[in-house]
Amino acid sequence: MTNGNPPSPPPLPSRAGGPPPLPTGPGSPQDVPPPKGSFPIDPDTLPEPIREEILKPDPVAIDTASDELKDGANHCPKCGSTDIKQRPGTDKLICLFCRNEWTSQRVEEQYGLGAGLDELEGTIVASGAKDIAADASAMMSFKCPGCGAEVTVNTENAMTARCHWCRHVLGVNEQIANGAVPDAVLPFHIKKDDAIARIRQFAGKRQFFALKAFKQQFTPENVIGVYLPYMIVDAKASSDVAGEGEIETRRYTVGSGNNKSTRYDADVYQVRRHVDYTVDDLPMESSSNRGNLDTRRNTNNIINTILPFDTKNAVKWNASFLSGYSSEKRDMDVEELRPRLEDQLMSIARAEVELSVGQYDRGVRWQEEALKVHGSRWVAMYLPVWLYSYHQPGSNGGMLHYIAVNGRTGETMGSIPIQQWKLLLVALTLGTFLETIVIWFMS
C-alpha cells in the first residue's frame, strides 16, 4: 500500500576506482562542477596563443647571487676594511685603508653568458632579472657588523651607505625582490673632469642658437654620474617576410612644359625571405621612466644615441662600484619588455634580408612578417652614464633636456633648448641667399 508519493529511485552504483556519478533527472543539480583533476584540459583543443602559453617551459634561472656579500659588507681581502671604492678609470676595486687592489670576475666568463647562442631554448632569466615583488620596499635596513647600529639604504637612488657611528661602509649586495640589485655592473671609465669637458665642448658648439636662460644657467660641474638599469638580452630567432618587389624596365616622359611628368614601367615579383639568426647582448632599458620616449616632454632618446656599451666587460655585481655615484632602480620585468624585444628582433630581421633584395631597384614593399623567438636569455645590468639636465619651462610641464656621456667610451650627445627666432632668421637668410644664387645662374 502506498501513500501516494512515487517510490524513491534506487541509489546509483559507484564506479570502481572513482567517485560516484553525479545525480541526473528531475530536480537534480544541473551546475555541479566535476571533481577537481578528474577532467584535465587537453592543450590540443585550445586556440593557438593559449596552447603555446600553456605548453612553453617555465623560465630557467641562473643564480648570480653573491653569498659572500649577503651581510651587506664588502671586505678587503687583505686587511678586512670595508672602505672600498672603484679605482677611477679601471675595473678594479681599491681598499682606501691599505691601498690593496683587486679585480672582479667578468660575469660573462663566470656564468658562461657568451656561449650557447645557437642552443637557446625557452626563457632563461638570471636571478637579478627575476620579477619584482609588488610589495617590495625600496628601503633596506642592515645591522652594521662593526657596531651593531641600524643602517638604512634607499635603493631608489643609492646602493651604499656609511654607518654614522663607526664609519663602516655597507652596500646592498643581496639580490632583493625590489629589482634594485642587478646581476652585473659595467664600471665607469670616463672620469668626471673628462665628462665635464666633453659636455662643455658639446654645448659650446651650439651656443649661438641656445636659449639665453640656458647659457646663463649652464653649469656642467653639476653633471651626475648615474648607473642606469638595463636588461642585456641574448636571443635565437627566425623570421619570415613576404611582399612585392619591383624592377624598373622603362622610364619615359609624357606631356610638356609645366605638365611634364616622368613615368615608369616595372616588373612586379612576389618576394619571400626566411632568416635564422642570433642576437648577442642586446641592451634594453628596464626603467619605465627612462624608456618613456615622449619627445614632447623629454629627451630620453638621447641615451640611445650614446650606445653601444662594451657589456662583455661587465663584472659580477658588487655595491662598492656604486660608491660616489647615483643609480636608478629597474621597474620592468621580462614579460613587460618582451614586446619591445620582439619589435627589435623584427627590425634586425629586416636589416638581415636587405642585402638579398638589391636587384629590385624600385624597392620591396613588405606586406607580411612573422617572428619566432626560439630562446632568450635575460641578464640585469647597470650601465654607466654621465648626465647633465636642464628643465625648459613651458606648457604641459615644459621640456627636460639632457646631455649624456657614455661612461665607457666618452661618446657624447645631447639636446639644447634653442631660440626659435634665431633658427628662423638663419633659415630665411639662407633661403634668400640660395634664391639669389639661382637667379644669378639663370640670368
C-alpha positions as CSV (number, residue, x, y, z in Angstrom):
1,M,0.0,0.0,0.0
2,T,1.4,3.4,-0.9
3,N,0.9,6.9,0.5
4,G,0.5,8.5,-3.0
5,N,4.2,9.5,-3.4
6,P,6.3,7.9,-6.1
7,P,8.8,5.4,-4.8
8,S,12.4,6.7,-4.4
9,P,14.8,5.6,-7.1
10,P,17.4,3.1,-6.1
11,P,20.9,4.6,-5.4
12,L,23.2,4.8,-8.4
13,P,26.1,2.3,-8.3
14,S,29.6,3.7,-7.8
15,R,32.2,3.3,-10.5
16,A,35.1,1.2,-9.4
17,G,38.1,3.2,-8.5
18,G,36.4,6.6,-8.8
19,P,33.7,8.9,-7.3
20,P,30.0,8.1,-7.7
21,P,28.4,9.5,-10.8
22,L,26.5,12.8,-10.5
23,P,22.8,12.5,-10.0
24,T,20.6,13.2,-13.0
25,G,16.9,13.5,-13.7
26,P,14.2,16.0,-12.5
27,G,15.3,18.1,-9.6
28,S,18.9,17.0,-9.7
29,P,21.7,19.7,-9.7
30,Q,22.5,21.0,-13.2
31,D,25.6,23.1,-12.4
32,V,27.7,20.8,-10.2
33,P,31.4,21.1,-11.2
34,P,33.3,17.9,-12.0
35,P,35.7,16.6,-9.3
36,K,38.9,18.6,-9.3
37,G,41.5,16.9,-11.6
38,S,39.2,14.3,-13.0
39,F,38.8,16.0,-16.4
40,P,42.2,17.6,-17.4
41,I,42.3,20.2,-20.2
42,D,43.7,18.8,-23.4
43,P,46.0,21.6,-24.8
44,D,45.4,20.4,-28.3
45,T,41.8,21.6,-28.0
46,L,42.8,25.2,-27.1
47,P,43.4,28.1,-29.5
48,E,47.0,28.6,-30.7
49,P,48.1,31.6,-28.4
50,I,46.7,29.9,-25.3
51,R,48.0,26.4,-26.2
52,E,51.5,27.8,-26.8
53,E,51.5,29.7,-23.5
54,I,50.5,26.6,-21.6
55,L,53.0,24.3,-23.3
56,K,56.0,26.5,-23.2
57,P,58.5,25.6,-20.4
58,D,58.9,27.7,-17.3
59,P,61.8,30.2,-17.2
60,V,65.1,28.7,-16.2
61,A,67.1,30.7,-13.6
62,I,70.8,31.4,-13.5
63,D,71.9,32.1,-9.9
64,T,74.2,35.1,-9.8
65,A,73.8,35.9,-6.1
66,S,77.0,36.6,-4.1
67,D,76.8,34.5,-0.9
68,E,80.0,36.2,0.4
69,L,78.4,39.7,0.3
70,K,74.9,39.0,1.8
71,D,75.8,40.6,5.1
72,G,75.9,44.0,3.4
73,A,79.7,44.4,3.9
74,N,82.3,44.0,1.2
75,H,85.7,43.4,2.9
76,C,89.1,44.0,1.6
77,P,90.7,40.5,1.0
78,K,93.9,41.7,2.5
79,C,93.0,43.8,5.6
80,G,89.3,43.3,6.1
81,S,88.4,47.0,5.8
82,T,85.0,48.0,4.3
83,D,86.2,51.4,3.0
84,I,86.3,50.3,-0.6
85,K,85.8,52.1,-3.9
86,Q,86.4,51.7,-7.6
87,R,89.8,52.8,-8.8
88,P,88.9,55.6,-11.2
89,G,89.3,54.7,-14.9
90,T,89.6,50.9,-14.3
91,D,87.5,47.9,-13.5
92,K,89.4,47.4,-10.2
93,L,88.4,47.9,-6.6
94,I,90.8,49.6,-4.2
95,C,90.9,49.5,-0.4
96,L,91.2,53.1,0.9
97,F,92.8,51.8,4.1
98,C,95.7,49.5,2.9
99,R,95.6,50.5,-0.8
100,N,95.2,46.9,-1.9
101,E,93.7,46.5,-5.4
102,W,91.8,43.6,-6.9
103,T,89.8,42.8,-10.0
104,S,86.2,41.4,-10.0
105,Q,85.5,38.5,-12.3
106,R,83.7,39.2,-15.6
107,V,80.1,37.9,-15.3
108,E,80.1,36.6,-18.8
109,E,83.1,34.3,-18.0
110,Q,81.8,33.2,-14.6
111,Y,78.4,32.2,-15.8
112,G,79.1,31.3,-19.5
113,L,76.8,34.0,-20.8
114,G,78.7,34.5,-24.0
115,A,78.2,30.9,-25.2
116,G,75.4,28.7,-26.5
117,L,73.5,31.3,-28.5
118,D,72.7,28.7,-31.2
119,E,71.3,26.4,-28.5
120,L,69.0,28.8,-26.7
121,E,65.5,27.4,-25.9
122,G,62.7,28.9,-23.8
123,T,63.3,31.8,-21.4
124,I,66.4,31.9,-19.3
125,V,66.4,34.6,-16.6
126,A,69.4,35.4,-14.3
127,S,68.5,35.8,-10.6
128,G,68.9,39.6,-10.7
129,A,66.4,39.8,-13.6
130,K,63.6,38.0,-11.8
131,D,60.2,39.5,-11.5
132,I,59.9,42.4,-9.0
133,A,57.7,41.7,-6.0
134,A,54.7,44.0,-5.9
135,D,55.0,44.6,-2.1
136,A,58.8,45.1,-2.0
137,S,60.1,48.2,-0.4
138,A,62.8,50.5,-1.7
139,M,64.2,51.0,1.9
140,M,66.7,48.4,3.1
141,S,68.0,48.2,6.6
142,F,71.2,46.5,7.7
143,K,72.8,45.8,11.0
144,C,76.3,47.2,11.0
145,P,78.8,44.4,11.6
146,G,81.2,46.9,13.2
147,C,79.0,48.4,16.0
148,G,75.5,46.8,15.6
149,A,73.7,50.1,14.6
150,E,70.9,50.0,12.1
151,V,71.9,51.5,8.7
152,T,69.2,52.3,6.0
153,V,69.8,52.5,2.3
154,N,67.2,53.9,-0.1
155,T,67.7,51.7,-3.2
156,E,65.8,54.1,-5.4
157,N,69.0,56.1,-5.9
158,A,71.8,54.7,-3.8
159,M,73.3,51.3,-3.1
160,T,75.8,52.1,-0.4
161,A,75.8,53.9,3.0
162,R,78.2,54.6,5.7
163,C,77.4,53.9,9.4
164,H,77.2,57.2,11.2
165,W,78.7,55.7,14.3
166,C,81.7,53.7,13.3
167,R,82.0,54.7,9.6
168,H,81.6,51.1,8.4
169,V,80.6,51.1,4.7
170,L,77.6,48.9,3.9
171,G,76.2,48.0,0.4
172,V,73.1,46.3,-0.9
173,N,74.6,43.2,-2.4
174,E,71.9,40.6,-1.7
175,Q,69.6,40.2,-4.7
176,I,66.4,41.5,-3.1
177,A,62.9,41.3,-4.6
178,N,62.5,45.0,-5.4
179,G,64.7,44.9,-8.5
180,A,67.4,47.2,-7.2
181,V,70.3,44.7,-7.4
182,P,71.3,43.5,-10.9
183,D,73.4,40.6,-11.9
184,A,76.3,42.7,-13.2
185,V,77.7,46.2,-13.4
186,L,79.8,47.9,-16.0
187,P,82.1,50.3,-14.1
188,F,82.8,53.9,-15.2
189,H,86.0,54.5,-17.2
190,I,85.4,58.2,-18.1
191,K,86.3,60.4,-15.2
192,K,84.1,63.4,-14.1
193,D,86.6,66.0,-15.3
194,D,86.7,64.4,-18.7
195,A,82.9,64.2,-18.9
196,I,82.6,67.9,-17.9
197,A,85.0,68.9,-20.7
198,R,83.0,66.9,-23.3
199,I,79.7,68.4,-22.2
200,R,81.2,71.9,-22.2
201,Q,82.5,71.4,-25.7
202,F,79.2,69.9,-26.9
203,A,77.2,72.9,-25.6
204,G,79.8,75.4,-26.7
205,K,79.4,74.5,-30.4
206,R,75.7,75.2,-30.2
207,Q,75.7,78.4,-28.1
208,F,74.6,80.7,-30.9
209,F,71.2,79.0,-31.1
210,A,70.9,78.2,-27.4
211,L,68.2,79.7,-25.2
212,K,69.5,82.7,-23.3
213,A,68.4,81.3,-19.9
214,F,70.2,78.0,-20.7
215,K,73.5,79.8,-21.4
216,Q,73.2,81.8,-18.2
217,Q,72.4,78.8,-16.0
218,F,74.8,76.4,-17.8
219,T,76.9,74.7,-15.0
220,P,78.4,71.5,-16.3
221,E,80.1,71.0,-12.9
222,N,76.6,69.7,-11.8
223,V,76.9,66.7,-14.1
224,I,75.9,63.5,-12.3
225,G,77.4,60.0,-12.7
226,V,74.4,57.6,-12.8
227,Y,74.1,53.9,-13.3
228,L,71.1,53.2,-15.5
229,P,69.2,49.8,-15.3
230,Y,69.2,47.7,-18.5
231,M,68.3,44.1,-19.5
232,I,71.0,42.6,-21.6
233,V,69.4,40.0,-23.8
234,D,70.7,37.1,-25.9
235,A,68.2,35.6,-28.3
236,K,67.8,32.9,-31.0
237,A,65.1,33.7,-33.5
238,S,63.8,33.1,-37.1
239,S,61.8,35.4,-39.2
240,D,59.8,35.3,-42.5
241,V,58.9,38.2,-44.6
242,A,56.8,38.4,-47.8
243,G,55.9,41.2,-50.2
244,E,56.3,42.7,-53.6
245,G,59.5,43.8,-55.3
246,E,59.7,45.9,-58.5
247,I,62.4,46.0,-61.2
248,E,62.2,49.0,-63.5
249,T,62.0,48.1,-67.2
250,R,61.4,51.5,-68.8
251,R,61.4,55.2,-67.9
252,Y,59.8,57.9,-70.1
253,T,58.4,61.4,-70.0
254,V,54.9,62.5,-71.0
255,G,53.5,65.9,-71.5
256,S,55.3,69.2,-71.9
257,G,56.1,72.4,-70.1
258,N,54.6,72.6,-66.7
259,N,52.6,69.5,-67.3
260,K,55.6,67.3,-68.0
261,S,56.0,64.2,-65.8
262,T,58.2,61.1,-65.6
263,R,56.6,57.7,-65.7
264,Y,58.0,54.2,-65.0
265,D,57.2,50.7,-66.2
266,A,58.3,47.8,-63.9
267,D,58.0,44.1,-63.5
268,V,56.5,43.1,-60.2
269,Y,57.6,40.0,-58.3
270,Q,56.4,38.1,-55.2
271,V,59.3,38.2,-52.8
272,R,59.7,35.9,-49.8
273,R,62.7,35.6,-47.4
274,H,63.5,33.5,-44.3
275,V,66.3,34.2,-41.9
276,D,67.6,32.4,-38.9
277,Y,69.8,34.5,-36.6
278,T,71.1,35.0,-33.1
279,V,71.5,38.3,-31.1
280,D,74.2,38.8,-28.6
281,D,74.0,41.4,-25.8
282,L,71.1,43.5,-26.9
283,P,70.6,46.3,-24.4
284,M,67.0,47.3,-23.3
285,E,66.1,50.0,-20.8
286,S,64.3,48.4,-17.9
287,S,63.2,51.7,-16.3
288,S,59.7,52.8,-17.4
289,N,60.7,56.4,-16.9
290,R,63.8,56.2,-18.9
291,G,62.1,54.1,-21.6
292,N,59.4,56.7,-22.0
293,L,60.4,58.4,-25.2
294,D,57.8,61.1,-25.2
295,T,59.7,63.7,-27.3
296,R,57.2,66.4,-26.4
297,R,58.3,66.4,-22.7
298,N,61.8,64.8,-22.5
299,T,64.9,63.9,-24.5
300,N,65.3,60.3,-23.1
301,N,66.1,59.2,-26.6
302,I,69.5,60.9,-26.2
303,I,70.6,57.9,-24.1
304,N,70.2,55.6,-27.1
305,T,72.5,57.7,-29.2
306,I,75.5,57.1,-27.0
307,L,75.3,53.3,-27.4
308,P,77.0,50.8,-27.6
309,F,78.5,49.8,-24.3
310,D,81.2,47.1,-24.0
311,T,78.9,44.9,-22.0
312,K,81.3,42.0,-22.5
313,N,83.5,43.6,-19.8
314,A,80.8,43.8,-17.1
315,V,81.8,42.4,-13.8
316,K,79.8,40.5,-11.1
317,W,77.6,42.8,-9.0
318,N,79.3,44.5,-6.1
319,A,77.8,47.6,-4.5
320,S,81.3,49.1,-3.9
321,F,81.4,50.0,-7.6
322,L,78.5,52.4,-7.0
323,S,80.2,54.3,-4.2
324,G,80.0,58.0,-5.1
325,Y,77.5,57.5,-7.9
326,S,73.7,57.7,-8.2
327,S,71.6,54.9,-9.6
328,E,68.1,54.2,-10.9
329,K,66.2,51.1,-10.0
330,R,64.5,49.0,-12.7
331,D,60.8,48.7,-12.5
332,M,60.0,46.5,-15.6
333,D,60.0,42.7,-15.7
334,V,60.9,40.3,-18.5
335,E,57.3,39.9,-19.8
336,E,56.8,43.7,-19.9
337,L,59.9,44.0,-22.0
338,R,59.2,41.1,-24.3
339,P,57.0,43.1,-26.9
340,R,59.9,45.6,-27.2
341,L,62.3,42.7,-27.7
342,E,60.2,41.3,-30.5
343,D,60.0,44.7,-32.2
344,Q,63.8,45.0,-32.2
345,L,64.3,41.4,-33.4
346,M,61.9,42.0,-36.3
347,S,63.9,45.2,-37.2
348,I,67.1,43.1,-37.1
349,A,65.5,40.6,-39.5
350,R,64.5,43.3,-42.0
351,A,68.1,44.5,-42.0
352,E,69.4,41.0,-42.5
353,V,67.3,40.4,-45.6
354,E,68.1,43.8,-47.1
355,L,71.2,42.7,-48.8
356,S,69.4,39.9,-50.6
357,V,66.9,42.2,-52.4
358,G,69.3,44.6,-54.1
359,Q,68.2,43.6,-57.6
360,Y,64.7,45.2,-57.0
361,D,65.8,48.7,-57.9
362,R,62.3,50.1,-57.4
363,G,62.3,48.6,-53.9
364,V,60.4,46.0,-51.9
365,R,57.2,46.6,-50.0
366,W,57.0,44.0,-47.2
367,Q,53.3,43.1,-46.6
368,E,53.6,40.1,-44.3
369,E,56.0,39.5,-41.4
370,A,56.3,36.6,-38.9
371,L,58.7,36.2,-36.0
372,K,59.6,33.1,-33.9
373,V,61.7,33.5,-30.8
374,H,63.2,30.1,-30.1
375,G,65.0,31.1,-26.9
376,S,66.1,34.1,-24.9
377,R,68.5,34.8,-22.0
378,W,68.0,37.9,-19.8
379,V,70.6,39.5,-17.5
380,A,70.1,42.6,-15.4
381,M,72.9,45.1,-15.6
382,Y,73.8,48.6,-14.6
383,L,75.4,50.8,-17.3
384,P,77.4,54.0,-16.6
385,V,76.3,57.4,-17.9
386,W,77.3,61.0,-17.1
387,L,74.2,63.2,-17.3
388,Y,73.6,66.9,-17.4
389,S,70.0,68.0,-17.3
390,Y,68.2,71.3,-17.9
391,H,64.4,71.9,-17.5
392,Q,63.0,74.3,-20.0
393,P,59.7,75.8,-18.7
394,G,56.7,75.7,-20.9
395,S,53.2,74.3,-21.4
396,N,52.4,70.7,-20.2
397,G,55.2,70.7,-17.8
398,G,57.9,72.0,-20.2
399,M,60.7,70.0,-21.7
400,L,63.5,68.2,-19.9
401,H,66.8,68.3,-21.9
402,Y,69.7,66.0,-21.4
403,I,73.4,66.0,-22.4
404,A,74.7,62.4,-21.9
405,V,78.2,61.0,-22.0
406,N,78.9,57.3,-22.3
407,G,80.8,56.4,-19.1
408,R,83.0,53.9,-21.0
409,T,83.7,55.3,-24.5
410,G,83.1,59.1,-23.9
411,E,80.5,59.3,-26.7
412,T,78.5,62.5,-26.2
413,M,75.1,63.6,-27.4
414,G,72.5,65.9,-26.1
415,S,69.6,68.3,-26.6
416,I,70.0,72.1,-26.3
417,P,67.0,74.4,-25.9
418,I,67.1,76.8,-28.8
419,Q,65.8,80.3,-29.6
420,Q,63.3,79.7,-32.4
421,W,63.7,83.2,-33.8
422,K,67.4,82.7,-34.4
423,L,66.8,79.5,-36.2
424,L,64.1,81.1,-38.3
425,L,66.3,84.0,-39.1
426,V,69.1,81.8,-40.3
427,A,66.7,79.7,-42.4
428,L,65.3,82.8,-44.1
429,T,68.7,84.3,-44.7
430,L,69.9,81.0,-46.2
431,G,66.8,80.7,-48.4
432,T,67.3,84.3,-49.7
433,F,70.9,83.6,-50.4
434,L,70.1,80.4,-52.4
435,E,67.4,82.2,-54.3
436,T,69.9,84.9,-55.3
437,I,72.4,82.3,-56.5
438,V,69.8,80.6,-58.6
439,I,68.7,83.9,-60.2
440,W,72.3,84.8,-60.9
441,F,72.9,81.5,-62.7
442,M,69.8,81.8,-64.7
443,S,70.5,85.4,-65.9
